[in-house]
Amino acid sequence: MAPRVEHLVTSGQFSLDGGTWDVDNNVWIVGDDHEAIVIDAAHDADAIAEAVGDRRLTAIVCTHAHNDHIDAAPALAERTGATIWLHRDDLPLWKQTHPDREPDAWLVDGQVIEAGGADLRVLHTPGHAPGAVCLYDPGLATVFTGDTLFQGGPGATGRSFSHFPTIIDSIRDRLLTLPPGTKVRTGHGDSTTIGAEAPHLQEWIARGH
């Protein structure tokens, strides 16, 4: 049975550096009829659990630890028994939201997380956050980019723990080297492709944010 990608949008708030903003987040479910992975358990554990249904949820993979991408992760893990994965470099951000509950396992660049026929390769792509990762599945011709790359440019780098030159390096070296037809499924907003975004790199650098 071929793996598939399902999409859920949840709504809540993003808070950092003393500010709070209303946000809609993309939650991605990857797998088959029997088991699945959730990428970014945002805001609403009940809605995500309902979308997963009776499948075995093996992993909750956090693309980074901003609160709007991880706030529902512990509740979803408790409900399903899934393992919460995060890159260790984002632990300080994680602790701002969940001071009493660490992730269960650490993501490492190059590792592959498998479920339901999907093989998600971890690409460490710091810049938006120190431990930001993207997840690439060549079989699905898809990369899940969290807040590293959007339709129209890089994720924001104006707040704590972020750095514009670093996100540009990550996008240029880790993402724009993927096949042009690769679908880019983002943490917020519409999907795009590597081929649609690659020509604009120099514009983003010139814009400088």
C-alpha positions in Angstrom: 0.0 0.0 0.0 1.5 3.3 -1.0 2.0 6.0 1.6 0.0 9.2 1.3 0.1 12.7 2.7 -2.9 14.2 4.6 -3.3 17.8 5.6 -5.0 19.4 8.5 -5.0 23.1 9.5 -5.2 24.0 13.2 -5.5 27.4 14.7 -4.0 28.9 17.8 -1.3 31.4 18.9 2.4 31.8 18.4 4.3 33.5 21.3 7.9 34.5 21.4 9.9 37.4 22.8 6.9 38.8 24.7 4.6 39.0 21.6 1.7 36.8 20.7 0.1 36.4 17.3 -2.9 34.4 16.0 -1.7 31.7 13.5 -3.0 28.9 11.4 -0.6 25.9 11.2 -0.3 23.1 8.7 -0.3 19.6 10.4 0.9 16.8 8.1 0.0 13.2 8.5 2.1 10.7 6.5 1.5 7.0 6.2 -0.9 4.3 5.1 -4.1 2.8 6.4 -2.3 1.1 9.3 0.4 3.5 10.7 1.3 7.1 10.4 3.6 9.9 11.4 2.5 13.4 12.4 4.7 16.3 11.4 4.2 19.3 13.8 1.4 18.6 16.4 0.0 22.1 16.4 -2.7 23.5 18.8 -5.3 20.8 18.8 -4.5 17.2 19.9 -8.1 16.1 19.6 -8.4 17.2 16.0 -5.1 15.6 15.1 -6.0 12.3 16.9 -9.3 12.3 15.0 -7.5 12.7 11.7 -5.2 9.9 12.5 -8.1 7.7 13.4 -7.5 4.1 14.4 -4.0 4.0 12.8 -1.0 3.4 14.9 0.8 6.8 15.4 4.5 5.9 15.6 6.1 9.3 15.7 5.4 13.0 16.2 8.2 14.8 14.4 8.8 18.5 15.3 10.3 20.6 12.5 11.3 23.1 15.2 10.3 24.0 18.7 8.3 27.3 18.4 5.3 26.8 20.6 2.8 26.8 17.7 4.4 23.7 16.2 4.7 21.7 19.5 2.0 22.8 21.9 -0.2 19.8 21.3 2.7 17.2 21.0 2.7 16.0 24.7 -1.1 15.5 24.8 -1.1 13.7 21.4 1.8 11.5 22.5 0.1 10.6 25.8 -3.1 9.7 23.9 -1.4 7.6 21.2 1.9 6.4 22.7 3.8 8.0 19.8 7.4 9.1 20.2 8.1 12.9 20.1 11.2 13.7 18.0 13.1 17.0 18.1 16.5 18.2 17.1 18.6 18.7 20.3 19.6 22.2 19.3 16.0 23.3 19.8 15.7 22.1 23.4 16.0 25.6 24.9 13.0 26.7 22.8 11.1 23.5 23.6 11.5 24.2 27.4 9.8 27.6 27.0 6.6 25.7 26.2 7.1 22.4 28.0 9.5 23.0 30.9 8.5 19.7 32.6 8.4 17.3 29.6 11.4 16.7 27.3 11.1 15.1 23.9 11.4 11.4 23.7 14.2 11.2 21.1 16.6 13.4 19.2 16.6 14.0 15.5 19.9 13.7 13.8 20.8 15.0 10.3 20.6 12.1 7.8 18.5 9.7 9.8 15.4 8.2 8.2 12.1 7.9 10.0 9.8 5.2 8.6 6.1 4.7 8.9 3.4 3.3 6.6 5.8 2.9 3.6 7.1 6.5 3.9 10.8 7.2 4.5 11.4 10.7 5.8 15.0 11.7 5.7 16.0 14.4 8.3 17.7 17.5 6.9 19.1 19.8 9.6 18.3 23.3 8.3 19.0 25.8 11.0 18.2 29.5 10.6 14.6 30.0 11.6 15.5 28.1 14.8 18.8 26.4 15.7 17.3 22.9 15.5 15.0 23.4 12.6 14.8 20.4 10.3 13.1 19.5 7.0 11.9 16.0 6.1 12.4 14.7 2.6 10.8 11.7 1.1 12.1 11.1 -2.5 9.4 8.4 -3.0 6.7 10.9 -2.3 8.7 13.7 -4.1 7.9 15.8 -1.1 9.9 17.9 1.4 8.2 19.1 4.6 9.9 22.3 5.4 8.3 23.6 8.6 9.1 27.3 8.8 12.4 27.1 6.8 11.0 27.6 3.3 7.6 29.0 2.2 6.0 29.9 -1.0 7.8 33.2 -1.6 10.8 32.9 0.5 12.5 31.9 3.8 10.9 31.7 7.2 11.2 34.7 9.5 14.5 35.4 11.2 13.7 38.6 13.2 13.3 37.0 16.6 15.4 35.2 19.2 17.3 32.0 18.2 17.1 32.9 14.4 19.7 34.1 11.9 19.1 35.2 8.3 22.5 34.2 6.8 22.1 30.7 8.3 18.6 30.1 6.9 19.9 31.2 3.5 22.7 28.7 3.7 20.3 26.0 4.8 17.9 26.7 1.9 20.6 27.0 -0.7 22.7 23.9 0.3 20.0 21.5 1.7 16.7 22.3 -0.1 17.4 24.0 -3.5 19.6 21.0 -4.4 16.5 18.7 -4.3 14.8 17.9 -7.6 12.9 20.9 -9.0 9.6 18.9 -9.0 9.8 18.2 -5.3 6.7 19.5 -3.6 7.3 21.8 -0.7 4.8 21.3 2.1 5.2 24.2 4.6 4.4 24.9 8.2 1.9 27.7 7.3 0.1 28.6 4.1 0.2 27.1 0.6 2.5 24.5 -0.8 5.0 25.2 -3.6 7.8 23.4 -5.4 11.6 23.6 -5.2 11.6 24.6 -8.9 9.2 27.5 -8.2 11.3 28.9 -5.4 14.9 28.3 -6.6 15.1 31.2 -9.1 14.3 33.7 -6.3 17.3 33.0 -4.0 19.2 36.1 -5.0 16.1 38.3 -4.5 15.7 36.9 -0.9 19.4 37.6 -0.2 19.1 41.1 -1.5 16.0 41.7 0.6 18.0 40.5 3.6 15.2 39.2 5.8 
